[in-house]
Amino acid sequence: MNFQGQEVYFDRNDLIVSKTDLDGKITYANHTFLEVSDYREDEVLGKQHNVIRNSNMPRAVFDFLWSTIKAGQEIFAYVVNSTKHGGHYWVQAHVTPSRDGNTIVGYHSTRRVANPNTIKNIIMPLYAQLSSIEQRNSSKKAGLQESVTALKSILAEKNVSYDEFIADLKKDD
């Protein structure tokens, strides 16, 4: 994985929190989100949450994430985000649908510090593999499909679901 900016760290006791509407536009960002990402509140409210997306983050993982939360389920994922000034930071994200009764009205994400060894030894190699698949395909759509298929194949080889894979990694965090 080729990171350009400096890695940013935040305190293990801090939580990055954001909320979005159904279209992924930010409706709330806590102080830690703003501090770590280098954005002001007025720069992120109403913007797509992918304003902090890092180019090293495989689209296949976001495909899993969005399909899961749109189906009304929670998901845990390891994510690398970008700061406004070109840095990056790794998080362990927990994303859940926000509801009004039975109706999903948006999404809530809480992120915490991820274990650096898990990131270095498991997540970075996996994400590099998935990103490589996505980038080598001339069609973005076909690259995404191929990457999703590869991720599903990796999980099948381990005989685990995505949730089980992430849960096993979280045991070390």
Salt bridges, closest charged atoms under 4 A:
GLU7 OE1 - HIS88 NE2 3.92
GLU35 OE1 - HIS31 NE2 2.84
ASP42 OD1 - ARG40 NE 2.98
GLU43 OE2 - ARG40 NH1 3.48
GLU43 OE2 - LYS84 NZ 2.47
GLU74 OE1 - HIS94 NE2 2.53
GLU146 OE2 - ARG136 NH2 2.96
ASP168 OD1 - LYS171 NZ 3.29
